[in-house]
Amino acid sequence: MSNGKAKETDSLLPKTDLTSGTDEKLSENEEGCLALACEPIINFYKANALLFGIIFAILLAYIYPPLGAIYFFPEITATWVAVVFIFVMTGLGLKTEEFSKAFKQIWLIYFANFTTLSLFLTSSLRFLDI
């Protein structure tokens, strides 16, 4: 005799294969629970990824100082690489709509750059009397 309630409880229990002796668990329920449990953690990490990166770098520097003092060549990484990284990260923060609007007005950008360059060049040459 089987009713709907018995089928529901049977589907929640792990299935046992009597020939091999291993439990085959329901992966759909586990994946659903795992996704529900991890989703807030992943969202929190995505919102605060920069903060976690900074904390990780500080802890790594505290645990093993020669890593940054010797192996990463601080005279190069602290100047050039850091500046390039900051500019790239700032550039990635631009919205594509803003970039496409600016690119549509490329003639205005060329005009502004050309006039600025020519005005400063001529004024500095006249000021220096060259």
N, CA, C and O atoms as CSV, one atom per row, in Angstrom:
chain,resi,resn,atom,element,x,y,z
A,1,MET,N,N,0.841,-1.155,0.000
A,1,MET,CA,C,0.000,0.000,0.000
A,1,MET,C,C,0.901,1.237,0.000
A,1,MET,O,O,1.719,1.402,0.905
A,2,SER,N,N,0.760,2.107,-1.005
A,2,SER,CA,C,1.580,3.303,-1.058
A,2,SER,C,C,0.690,4.507,-1.247
A,2,SER,O,O,-0.201,4.524,-2.097
A,3,ASN,N,N,0.944,5.492,-0.452
A,3,ASN,CA,C,0.198,6.731,-0.597
A,3,ASN,C,C,1.169,7.861,-0.933
A,3,ASN,O,O,2.377,7.633,-1.002
A,4,GLY,N,N,0.663,9.065,-1.142
A,4,GLY,CA,C,1.494,10.200,-1.528
A,4,GLY,C,C,2.470,10.598,-0.442
A,4,GLY,O,O,3.574,11.051,-0.742
A,5,LYS,N,N,2.081,10.436,0.827
A,5,LYS,CA,C,2.949,10.812,1.930
A,5,LYS,C,C,4.163,9.896,2.031
A,5,LYS,O,O,5.263,10.356,2.338
A,6,ALA,N,N,3.980,8.661,1.787
A,6,ALA,CA,C,5.093,7.714,1.845
A,6,ALA,C,C,6.087,7.992,0.722
A,6,ALA,O,O,7.295,7.870,0.927
A,7,LYS,N,N,5.607,8.360,-0.445
A,7,LYS,CA,C,6.503,8.674,-1.561
A,7,LYS,C,C,7.341,9.916,-1.254
A,7,LYS,O,O,8.520,9.974,-1.605
A,8,GLU,N,N,6.735,10.904,-0.603
A,8,GLU,CA,C,7.472,12.126,-0.269
A,8,GLU,C,C,8.585,11.835,0.731
A,8,GLU,O,O,9.698,12.335,0.573
A,9,THR,N,N,8.309,11.047,1.743
A,9,THR,CA,C,9.336,10.750,2.747
A,9,THR,C,C,10.409,9.843,2.174
A,9,THR,O,O,11.575,9.950,2.554
A,10,ASP,N,N,10.034,8.955,1.267
A,10,ASP,CA,C,11.033,8.094,0.644
A,10,ASP,C,C,12.001,8.901,-0.218
A,10,ASP,O,O,13.180,8.560,-0.307
A,11,SER,N,N,11.516,9.961,-0.850
A,11,SER,CA,C,12.390,10.741,-1.722
A,11,SER,C,C,13.379,11.585,-0.916
A,11,SER,O,O,14.417,11.982,-1.446
A,12,LEU,N,N,13.080,11.864,0.346
A,12,LEU,CA,C,13.980,12.662,1.161
A,12,LEU,C,C,15.087,11.827,1.794
A,12,LEU,O,O,16.128,12.364,2.173
A,13,LEU,N,N,14.872,10.516,1.912
A,13,LEU,CA,C,15.869,9.642,2.513
A,13,LEU,C,C,16.927,9.268,1.482
A,13,LEU,O,O,16.635,9.212,0.288
A,14,PRO,N,N,18.164,9.009,1.935
A,14,PRO,CA,C,19.191,8.592,0.985
A,14,PRO,C,C,18.863,7.235,0.394
A,14,PRO,O,O,18.356,6.347,1.080
A,15,LYS,N,N,19.160,7.088,-0.886
A,15,LYS,CA,C,18.926,5.813,-1.558
A,15,LYS,C,C,20.116,4.906,-1.304
A,15,LYS,O,O,21.265,5.327,-1.440
A,16,THR,N,N,19.845,3.669,-0.939
A,16,THR,CA,C,20.905,2.722,-0.630
A,16,THR,C,C,20.963,1.661,-1.719
A,16,THR,O,O,19.961,1.028,-2.052
A,17,ASP,N,N,22.138,1.488,-2.255
A,17,ASP,CA,C,22.366,0.429,-3.231
A,17,ASP,C,C,22.854,-0.793,-2.457
A,17,ASP,O,O,23.947,-0.775,-1.892
A,18,LEU,N,N,22.057,-1.840,-2.430
A,18,LEU,CA,C,22.399,-3.003,-1.624
A,18,LEU,C,C,23.560,-3.795,-2.213
A,18,LEU,O,O,24.218,-4.541,-1.488
A,19,THR,N,N,23.826,-3.653,-3.502
A,19,THR,CA,C,24.906,-4.418,-4.116
A,19,THR,C,C,26.264,-3.822,-3.808
A,19,THR,O,O,27.225,-4.558,-3.585
A,20,SER,N,N,26.359,-2.513,-3.791
A,20,SER,CA,C,27.674,-1.918,-3.542
A,20,SER,C,C,27.846,-1.441,-2.108
A,20,SER,O,O,28.974,-1.262,-1.650
A,21,GLY,N,N,26.752,-1.233,-1.395
A,21,GLY,CA,C,26.852,-0.829,-0.008
A,21,GLY,C,C,27.114,0.660,0.169
A,21,GLY,O,O,27.463,1.077,1.274
A,22,THR,N,N,26.962,1.485,-0.874
A,22,THR,CA,C,27.194,2.926,-0.754
A,22,THR,C,C,25.880,3.663,-0.775
A,22,THR,O,O,24.903,3.202,-1.366
A,23,ASP,N,N,25.859,4.791,-0.136
A,23,ASP,CA,C,24.666,5.639,-0.116
A,23,ASP,C,C,24.743,6.637,-1.261
A,23,ASP,O,O,25.741,7.339,-1.427
A,24,GLU,N,N,23.688,6.687,-2.036
A,24,GLU,CA,C,23.603,7.671,-3.111
A,24,GLU,C,C,22.657,8.762,-2.635
A,24,GLU,O,O,21.442,8.566,-2.593
A,25,LYS,N,N,23.209,9.895,-2.282
A,25,LYS,CA,C,22.397,10.972,-1.732
A,25,LYS,C,C,21.768,11.770,-2.851
A,25,LYS,O,O,22.249,11.760,-3.984
A,26,LEU,N,N,20.716,12.443,-2.535
A,26,LEU,CA,C,20.041,13.266,-3.528
A,26,LEU,C,C,20.848,14.542,-3.747
A,26,LEU,O,O,20.921,15.393,-2.860
A,27,SER,N,N,21.432,14.672,-4.886
A,27,SER,CA,C,22.290,15.822,-5.145
A,27,SER,C,C,21.490,17.094,-5.374
A,27,SER,O,O,21.996,18.191,-5.133
A,28,GLU,N,N,20.246,16.967,-5.836
A,28,GLU,CA,C,19.437,18.154,-6.096
A,28,GLU,C,C,19.135,18.905,-4.804
A,28,GLU,O,O,19.229,20.132,-4.762
A,29,ASN,N,N,18.773,18.173,-3.749
A,29,ASN,CA,C,18.478,18.824,-2.476
A,29,ASN,C,C,19.735,19.436,-1.872
A,29,ASN,O,O,19.687,20.542,-1.333
A,30,GLU,N,N,20.852,18.732,-1.957
A,30,GLU,CA,C,22.100,19.252,-1.400
A,30,GLU,C,C,22.553,20.502,-2.132
A,30,GLU,O,O,22.965,21.479,-1.508
A,31,GLU,N,N,22.476,20.472,-3.465
A,31,GLU,CA,C,22.889,21.643,-4.235
A,31,GLU,C,C,21.994,22.831,-3.941
A,31,GLU,O,O,22.471,23.963,-3.856
A,32,GLY,N,N,20.710,22.587,-3.787
A,32,GLY,CA,C,19.783,23.663,-3.473
A,32,GLY,C,C,20.075,24.278,-2.114
A,32,GLY,O,O,20.070,25.500,-1.969
A,33,CYS,N,N,20.327,23.438,-1.119
A,33,CYS,CA,C,20.638,23.920,0.226
A,33,CYS,C,C,21.988,24.627,0.244
A,33,CYS,O,O,22.145,25.657,0.899
A,34,LEU,N,N,22.954,24.079,-0.470
A,34,LEU,CA,C,24.273,24.691,-0.519
A,34,LEU,C,C,24.209,26.054,-1.192
A,34,LEU,O,O,24.837,27.006,-0.729
A,35,ALA,N,N,23.456,26.152,-2.277
A,35,ALA,CA,C,23.332,27.426,-2.965
A,35,ALA,C,C,22.632,28.454,-2.086
A,35,ALA,O,O,23.020,29.622,-2.063
A,36,LEU,N,N,21.609,28.027,-1.367
A,36,LEU,CA,C,20.900,28.950,-0.480
A,36,LEU,C,C,21.768,29.391,0.691
A,36,LEU,O,O,21.681,30.536,1.134
A,37,ALA,N,N,22.603,28.490,1.192
A,37,ALA,CA,C,23.462,28.829,2.320
A,37,ALA,C,C,24.629,29.699,1.892
A,37,ALA,O,O,25.043,30.585,2.639
A,38,CYS,N,N,25.162,29.466,0.716
A,38,CYS,CA,C,26.345,30.195,0.259
A,38,CYS,C,C,26.021,31.516,-0.425
A,38,CYS,O,O,26.889,32.382,-0.529
A,39,GLU,N,N,24.807,31.682,-0.885
A,39,GLU,CA,C,24.463,32.895,-1.626
A,39,GLU,C,C,24.688,34.181,-0.828
A,39,GLU,O,O,25.267,35.120,-1.374
A,40,PRO,N,N,24.260,34.275,0.439
A,40,PRO,CA,C,24.535,35.502,1.193
A,40,PRO,C,C,26.026,35.746,1.412
A,40,PRO,O,O,26.484,36.888,1.407
A,41,ILE,N,N,26.781,34.658,1.603
A,41,ILE,CA,C,28.224,34.799,1.807
A,41,ILE,C,C,28.888,35.306,0.537
A,41,ILE,O,O,29.742,36.190,0.591
A,42,ILE,N,N,28.498,34.749,-0.607
A,42,ILE,CA,C,29.069,35.179,-1.884
A,42,ILE,C,C,28.701,36.623,-2.177
A,42,ILE,O,O,29.547,37.391,-2.636
A,43,ASN,N,N,27.460,37.008,-1.922
A,43,ASN,CA,C,27.043,38.393,-2.141
A,43,ASN,C,C,27.807,39.355,-1.234
A,43,ASN,O,O,28.186,40.446,-1.660
A,44,PHE,N,N,28.034,38.947,0.022
A,44,PHE,CA,C,28.789,39.788,0.945
A,44,PHE,C,C,30.230,39.949,0.469
A,44,PHE,O,O,30.797,41.039,0.543
A,45,TYR,N,N,30.819,38.857,-0.019
A,45,TYR,CA,C,32.195,38.927,-0.529
A,45,TYR,C,C,32.279,39.815,-1.767
A,45,TYR,O,O,33.212,40.607,-1.901
A,46,LYS,N,N,31.311,39.688,-2.669
A,46,LYS,CA,C,31.318,40.521,-3.876
A,46,LYS,C,C,31.201,41.998,-3.525
A,46,LYS,O,O,31.822,42.843,-4.170
A,47,ALA,N,N,30.415,42.306,-2.518
A,47,ALA,CA,C,30.233,43.706,-2.123
A,47,ALA,C,C,31.474,44.262,-1.428
A,47,ALA,O,O,31.714,45.468,-1.483
A,48,ASN,N,N,32.265,43.413,-0.778
A,48,ASN,CA,C,33.412,43.869,0.003
A,48,ASN,C,C,34.715,43.209,-0.438
A,48,ASN,O,O,35.591,42.969,0.394
A,49,ALA,N,N,34.859,42.914,-1.718
A,49,ALA,CA,C,36.031,42.199,-2.213
A,49,ALA,C,C,37.312,43.006,-2.015
A,49,ALA,O,O,38.354,42.440,-1.681
A,50,LEU,N,N,37.246,44.301,-2.214
A,50,LEU,CA,C,38.433,45.130,-2.030
A,50,LEU,C,C,38.904,45.099,-0.581
A,50,LEU,O,O,40.102,44.989,-0.321
A,51,LEU,N,N,37.988,45.193,0.346
A,51,LEU,CA,C,38.330,45.146,1.762
A,51,LEU,C,C,38.961,43.803,2.134
A,51,LEU,O,O,39.947,43.762,2.869
A,52,PHE,N,N,38.393,42.704,1.626
A,52,PHE,CA,C,38.981,41.393,1.886
A,52,PHE,C,C,40.372,41.274,1.283
A,52,PHE,O,O,41.257,40.670,1.889
A,53,GLY,N,N,40.579,41.842,0.098
A,53,GLY,CA,C,41.901,41.807,-0.534
A,53,GLY,C,C,42.935,42.578,0.264
A,53,GLY,O,O,44.070,42.130,0.422
A,54,ILE,N,N,42.543,43.728,0.761
A,54,ILE,CA,C,43.466,44.533,1.574
A,54,ILE,C,C,43.812,43.808,2.871
A,54,ILE,O,O,44.975,43.769,3.274
A,55,ILE,N,N,42.811,43.239,3.519
A,55,ILE,CA,C,43.064,42.505,4.762
A,55,ILE,C,C,43.966,41.303,4.496
A,55,ILE,O,O,44.870,41.020,5.282
A,56,PHE,N,N,43.724,40.590,3.381
A,56,PHE,CA,C,44.564,39.449,3.036
A,56,PHE,C,C,46.007,39.884,2.783
A,56,PHE,O,O,46.940,39.208,3.215
A,57,ALA,N,N,46.198,41.003,2.088
A,57,ALA,CA,C,47.555,41.490,1.811
A,57,ALA,C,C,48.268,41.896,3.093
A,57,ALA,O,O,49.459,41.626,3.253
A,58,ILE,N,N,47.553,42.539,4.005
A,58,ILE,CA,C,48.154,42.951,5.269
A,58,ILE,C,C,48.544,41.729,6.102
A,58,ILE,O,O,49.630,41.687,6.680
A,59,LEU,N,N,47.658,40.740,6.159
A,59,LEU,CA,C,47.970,39.525,6.917
A,59,LEU,C,C,49.138,38.760,6.296
A,59,LEU,O,O,49.984,38.230,7.017
A,60,LEU,N,N,49.188,38.703,4.977
A,60,LEU,CA,C,50.297,38.033,4.302
A,60,LEU,C,C,51.608,38.759,4.559
A,60,LEU,O,O,52.640,38.118,4.759
A,61,ALA,N,N,51.583,40.088,4.557
A,61,ALA,CA,C,52.787,40.866,4.842
A,61,ALA,C,C,53.216,40.697,6.299
A,61,ALA,O,O,54.409,40.709,6.600
A,62,TYR,N,N,52.258,40.541,7.190
A,62,TYR,CA,C,52.583,40.341,8.595
A,62,TYR,C,C,53.190,38.951,8.829
A,62,TYR,O,O,54.130,38.794,9.608
A,63,ILE,N,N,52.636,37.955,8.140
A,63,ILE,CA,C,53.115,36.579,8.318
A,63,ILE,C,C,54.481,36.377,7.678
A,63,ILE,O,O,55.359,35.756,8.278
A,64,TYR,N,N,54.672,36.895,6.463
A,64,TYR,CA,C,55.919,36.649,5.735
A,64,TYR,C,C,56.416,37.951,5.098
A,64,TYR,O,O,56.175,38.172,3.911
A,65,PRO,N,N,57.102,38.818,5.849
A,65,PRO,CA,C,57.544,40.117,5.338
A,65,PRO,C,C,58.509,40.061,4.149
A,65,PRO,O,O,58.431,40.945,3.296
A,66,PRO,N,N,59.419,39.075,4.037
A,66,PRO,CA,C,60.328,39.086,2.887
A,66,PRO,C,C,59.623,38.972,1.538
A,66,PRO,O,O,60.204,39.316,0.508
A,67,LEU,N,N,58.401,38.503,1.530
A,67,LEU,CA,C,57.681,38.373,0.270
A,67,LEU,C,C,57.556,39.730,-0.426
A,67,LEU,O,O,57.790,39.826,-1.630
A,68,GLY,N,N,57.199,40.758,0.303
A,68,GLY,CA,C,57.068,42.074,-0.305
A,68,GLY,C,C,58.361,42.858,-0.302
A,68,GLY,O,O,58.578,43.690,-1.183
A,69,ALA,N,N,59.219,42.615,0.662
A,69,ALA,CA,C,60.446,43.404,0.785
A,69,ALA,C,C,61.540,42.955,-0.168
A,69,ALA,O,O,62.395,43.755,-0.546
A,70,ILE,N,N,61.525,41.699,-0.558
A,70,ILE,CA,C,62.604,41.182,-1.403
A,70,ILE,C,C,62.076,40.702,-2.756
A,70,ILE,O,O,62.569,41.123,-3.803
A,71,TYR,N,N,61.081,39.827,-2.732
A,71,TYR,CA,C,60.684,39.127,-3.943
A,71,TYR,C,C,59.838,39.956,-4.901
A,71,TYR,O,O,59.806,39.645,-6.091
A,72,PHE,N,N,59.163,40.979,-4.443
A,72,PHE,CA,C,58.293,41.765,-5.321
A,72,PHE,C,C,58.958,43.036,-5.829
A,72,PHE,O,O,58.290,43.863,-6.451
A,73,PHE,N,N,60.243,43.217,-5.585
A,73,PHE,CA,C,60.997,44.384,-6.059
A,73,PHE,C,C,60.239,45.684,-5.767
A,73,PHE,O,O,59.650,46.270,-6.675
A,74,PRO,N,N,60.251,46.135,-4.521
A,74,PRO,CA,C,59.423,47.277,-4.130
A,74,PRO,C,C,59.743,48.563,-4.885
A,74,PRO,O,O,58.869,49.419,-5.019
A,75,GLU,N,N,60.969,48.727,-5.382
A,75,GLU,CA,C,61.273,49.960,-6.115
A,75,GLU,C,C,60.520,50.027,-7.444
A,75,GLU,O,O,60.330,51.114,-7.990
A,76,ILE,N,N,60.092,48.883,-7.966
A,76,ILE,CA,C,59.307,48.874,-9.206
A,76,ILE,C,C,57.821,48.752,-8.898
A,76,ILE,O,O,57.011,49.522,-9.415
A,77,THR,N,N,57.464,47.795,-8.065
A,77,THR,CA,C,56.045,47.548,-7.821
A,77,THR,C,C,55.373,48.678,-7.053
A,77,THR,O,O,54.193,48.953,-7.270
A,78,ALA,N,N,56.099,49.330,-6.167
A,78,ALA,CA,C,55.484,50.399,-5.376
A,78,ALA,C,C,55.274,51.656,-6.195
A,78,ALA,O,O,54.497,52.522,-5.794
A,79,THR,N,N,55.938,51.781,-7.321
A,79,THR,CA,C,55.776,52.987,-8.128
A,79,THR,C,C,54.990,52.692,-9.398
A,79,THR,O,O,53.836,53.105,-9.519
A,80,TRP,N,N,55.589,51.994,-10.332
A,80,TRP,CA,C,54.978,51.823,-11.655
A,80,TRP,C,C,53.783,50.886,-11.628
A,80,TRP,O,O,52.723,51.227,-12.154
A,81,VAL,N,N,53.928,49.744,-11.041
A,81,VAL,CA,C,52.845,48.763,-11.062
A,81,VAL,C,C,51.644,49.276,-10.276
A,81,VAL,O,O,50.504,49.092,-10.700
A,82,ALA,N,N,51.885,49.910,-9.150
A,82,ALA,CA,C,50.777,50.433,-8.352
A,82,ALA,C,C,50.023,51.524,-9.096
A,82,ALA,O,O,48.793,51.562,-9.055
A,83,VAL,N,N,50.737,52.405,-9.769
A,83,VAL,CA,C,50.083,53.486,-10.512
A,83,VAL,C,C,49.279,52.923,-11.677
A,83,VAL,O,O,48.140,53.335,-11.896
A,84,VAL,N,N,49.850,51.999,-12.416
A,84,VAL,CA,C,49.131,51.391,-13.536
A,84,VAL,C,C,47.902,50.655,-13.027
A,84,VAL,O,O,46.833,50.751,-13.630
A,85,PHE,N,N,48.035,49.927,-11.934
A,85,PHE,CA,C,46.901,49.191,-11.367
A,85,PHE,C,C,45.783,50.151,-10.960
A,85,PHE,O,O,44.610,49.871,-11.210
A,86,ILE,N,N,46.128,51.265,-10.344
A,86,ILE,CA,C,45.114,52.236,-9.923
A,86,ILE,C,C,44.389,52.820,-11.131
A,86,ILE,O,O,43.166,52.956,-11.109
A,87,PHE,N,N,45.131,53.169,-12.187
A,87,PHE,CA,C,44.493,53.728,-13.362
A,87,PHE,C,C,43.621,52.705,-14.081
A,87,PHE,O,O,42.551,53.055,-14.580
A,88,VAL,N,N,44.053,51.458,-14.144
A,88,VAL,CA,C,43.242,50.422,-14.792
A,88,VAL,C,C,41.966,50.186,-14.004
A,88,VAL,O,O,40.889,50.080,-14.590
A,89,MET,N,N,42.070,50.100,-12.684
A,89,MET,CA,C,40.885,49.882,-11.869
A,89,MET,C,C,39.921,51.056,-11.963
A,89,MET,O,O,38.706,50.859,-11.953
A,90,THR,N,N,40.440,52.257,-12.051
A,90,THR,CA,C,39.580,53.418,-12.214
A,90,THR,C,C,38.908,53.384,-13.575
A,90,THR,O,O,37.726,53.703,-13.699
A,91,GLY,N,N,39.663,52.997,-14.597
A,91,GLY,CA,C,39.094,52.907,-15.935
A,91,GLY,C,C,38.035,51.836,-16.048
A,91,GLY,O,O,37.064,52.005,-16.786
A,92,LEU,N,N,38.198,50.746,-15.340
A,92,LEU,CA,C,37.193,49.698,-15.367
A,92,LEU,C,C,35.909,50.141,-14.682
A,92,LEU,O,O,34.847,49.565,-14.923
A,93,GLY,N,N,35.994,51.139,-13.848
A,93,GLY,CA,C,34.814,51.658,-13.175
A,93,GLY,C,C,33.929,52.494,-14.085
A,93,GLY,O,O,32.804,52.831,-13.716
A,94,LEU,N,N,34.427,52.835,-15.278
A,94,LEU,CA,C,33.607,53.598,-16.206
A,94,LEU,C,C,32.484,52.736,-16.762
A,94,LEU,O,O,32.671,51.551,-17.038
A,95,LYS,N,N,31.345,53.333,-16.918
A,95,LYS,CA,C,30.242,52.613,-17.527
A,95,LYS,C,C,30.452,52.611,-19.041
A,95,LYS,O,O,31.001,53.564,-19.594
A,96,THR,N,N,30.028,51.575,-19.688
A,96,THR,CA,C,30.216,51.484,-21.137
A,96,THR,C,C,29.410,52.547,-21.870
A,96,THR,O,O,29.806,52.987,-22.949
A,97,GLU,N,N,28.291,52.962,-21.302
A,97,GLU,CA,C,27.497,54.021,-21.924
A,97,GLU,C,C,28.279,55.331,-21.958
A,97,GLU,O,O,28.270,56.039,-22.965
A,98,GLU,N,N,28.955,55.650,-20.857
A,98,GLU,CA,C,29.742,56.874,-20.806
A,98,GLU,C,C,30.907,56.809,-21.789
A,98,GLU,O,O,31.227,57.799,-22.447
A,99,PHE,N,N,31.532,55.650,-21.886
A,99,PHE,CA,C,32.644,55.489,-22.807
A,99,PHE,C,C,32.180,55.614,-24.250
A,99,PHE,O,O,32.857,56.243,-25.063
A,100,SER,N,N,31.040,55.028,-24.577
A,100,SER,CA,C,30.546,55.112,-25.953
A,100,SER,C,C,30.105,56.531,-26.293
A,100,SER,O,O,30.292,56.974,-27.426
A,101,LYS,N,N,29.525,57.250,-25.338
A,101,LYS,CA,C,29.157,58.649,-25.590
A,101,LYS,C,C,30.395,59.502,-25.837
A,101,LYS,O,O,30.399,60.359,-26.721
A,102,ALA,N,N,31.444,59.267,-25.056
A,102,ALA,CA,C,32.680,60.029,-25.245
A,102,ALA,C,C,33.336,59.665,-26.569
A,102,ALA,O,O,33.901,60.532,-27.236
A,103,PHE,N,N,33.268,58.401,-26.956
A,103,PHE,CA,C,33.887,57.979,-28.207
A,103,PHE,C,C,33.134,58.529,-29.412
A,103,PHE,O,O,33.738,58.749,-30.462
A,104,LYS,N,N,31.822,58.758,-29.283
A,104,LYS,CA,C,31.045,59.357,-30.373
A,104,LYS,C,C,31.445,60.813,-30.593
A,104,LYS,O,O,31.277,61.343,-31.691
A,105,GLN,N,N,31.964,61.447,-29.577
A,105,GLN,CA,C,32.386,62.841,-29.688
A,105,GLN,C,C,33.904,62.941,-29.790
A,105,GLN,O,O,34.509,63.833,-29.194
A,106,ILE,N,N,34.516,62.040,-30.535
A,106,ILE,CA,C,35.970,61.988,-30.630
A,106,ILE,C,C,36.530,63.247,-31.274
A,106,ILE,O,O,37.638,63.667,-30.941
A,107,TRP,N,N,35.783,63.860,-32.193
A,107,TRP,CA,C,36.255,65.091,-32.826
A,107,TRP,C,C,36.408,66.198,-31.793
A,107,TRP,O,O,37.327,67.011,-31.886
A,108,LEU,N,N,35.522,66.235,-30.820
A,108,LEU,CA,C,35.617,67.238,-29.763
A,108,LEU,C,C,36.850,66.993,-28.891
A,108,LEU,O,O,37.512,67.940,-28.466
A,109,ILE,N,N,37.148,65.749,-28.633
A,109,ILE,CA,C,38.328,65.405,-27.838
A,109,ILE,C,C,39.596,65.797,-28.581
A,109,ILE,O,O,40.514,66.377,-28.000
A,110,TYR,N,N,39.641,65.473,-29.888
A,110,TYR,CA,C,40.809,65.869,-30.694
A,110,TYR,C,C,40.964,67.387,-30.737
A,110,TYR,O,O,42.074,67.906,-30.612
A,111,PHE,N,N,39.858,68.092,-30.912
A,111,PHE,CA,C,39.909,69.549,-30.962
A,111,PHE,C,C,40.409,70.125,-29.642
A,111,PHE,O,O,41.248,71.026,-29.636
A,112,ALA,N,N,39.902,69.615,-28.532
A,112,ALA,CA,C,40.321,70.120,-27.225
A,112,ALA,C,C,41.800,69.828,-26.979
A,112,ALA,O,O,42.526,70.686,-26.477
A,113,ASN,N,N,42.245,68.638,-27.326
A,113,ASN,CA,C,43.658,68.302,-27.132
A,113,ASN,C,C,44.565,69.123,-28.039
A,113,ASN,O,O,45.618,69.591,-27.605
A,114,PHE,N,N,44.168,69.300,-29.289
A,114,PHE,CA,C,44.990,70.055,-30.226
A,114,PHE,C,C,45.093,71.517,-29.814
A,114,PHE,O,O,46.185,72.085,-29.816
A,115,THR,N,N,43.967,72.131,-29.462
A,115,THR,CA,C,44.019,73.549,-29.069
A,115,THR,C,C,44.788,73.729,-27.765
A,115,THR,O,O,45.552,74.684,-27.627
A,116,THR,N,N,44.599,72.836,-26.817
A,116,THR,CA,C,45.338,72.945,-25.559
A,116,THR,C,C,46.834,72.806,-25.806
A,116,THR,O,O,47.629,73.581,-25.274
A,117,LEU,N,N,47.216,71.830,-26.606
A,117,LEU,CA,C,48.627,71.619,-26.907
A,117,LEU,C,C,49.207,72.819,-27.651
A,117,LEU,O,O,50.290,73.296,-27.313
A,118,SER,N,N,48.496,73.303,-28.652
A,118,SER,CA,C,49.031,74.425,-29.431
A,118,SER,C,C,49.085,75.703,-28.605
A,118,SER,O,O,50.062,76.446,-28.706
A,119,LEU,N,N,48.079,75.982,-27.800
A,119,LEU,CA,C,48.088,77.198,-26.981
A,119,LEU,C,C,49.206,77.162,-25.945
A,119,LEU,O,O,49.923,78.148,-25.778
A,120,PHE,N,N,49.362,76.050,-25.255
A,120,PHE,CA,C,50.419,75.965,-24.261
A,120,PHE,C,C,51.798,75.967,-24.900
A,120,PHE,O,O,52.735,76.547,-24.351
A,121,LEU,N,N,51.929,75.333,-26.042
A,121,LEU,CA,C,53.220,75.301,-26.720
A,121,LEU,C,C,53.615,76.690,-27.199
A,121,LEU,O,O,54.751,77.114,-26.989
A,122,THR,N,N,52.693,77.404,-27.840
A,122,THR,CA,C,53.027,78.749,-28.333
A,122,THR,C,C,53.242,79.727,-27.185
A,122,THR,O,O,54.143,80.563,-27.250
A,123,SER,N,N,52.430,79.635,-26.140
A,123,SER,CA,C,52.607,80.565,-25.026
A,123,SER,C,C,53.916,80.282,-24.286
A,123,SER,O,O,54.598,81.214,-23.861
A,124,SER,N,N,54.268,79.010,-24.130
A,124,SER,CA,C,55.533,78.718,-23.448
A,124,SER,C,C,56.723,79.100,-24.303
A,124,SER,O,O,57.737,79.548,-23.767
A,125,LEU,N,N,56.634,78.937,-25.627
A,125,LEU,CA,C,57.744,79.354,-26.499
A,125,LEU,C,C,57.908,80.865,-26.506
A,125,LEU,O,O,59.032,81.366,-26.526
A,126,ARG,N,N,56.801,81.595,-26.489
A,126,ARG,CA,C,56.886,83.065,-26.442
A,126,ARG,C,C,57.403,83.535,-25.082
A,126,ARG,O,O,58.151,84.509,-24.994
A,127,PHE,N,N,56.998,82.834,-24.027
A,127,PHE,CA,C,57.457,83.215,-22.711
A,127,PHE,C,C,58.968,82.987,-22.571
A,127,PHE,O,O,59.665,83.787,-21.946
A,128,LEU,N,N,59.460,81.908,-23.146
A,128,LEU,CA,C,60.883,81.605,-23.075
A,128,LEU,C,C,61.708,82.320,-24.130
A,128,LEU,O,O,62.938,82.283,-24.082
A,129,ASP,N,N,61.052,82.969,-25.083
A,129,ASP,CA,C,61.708,83.686,-26.195
A,129,ASP,C,C,62.628,82.778,-26.998
A,129,ASP,O,O,63.782,83.118,-27.255
A,130,ILE,N,N,62.119,81.649,-27.380
A,130,ILE,CA,C,62.903,80.728,-28.205
A,130,ILE,C,C,62.521,80.904,-29.648
A,130,ILE,O,O,63.063,80.224,-30.518
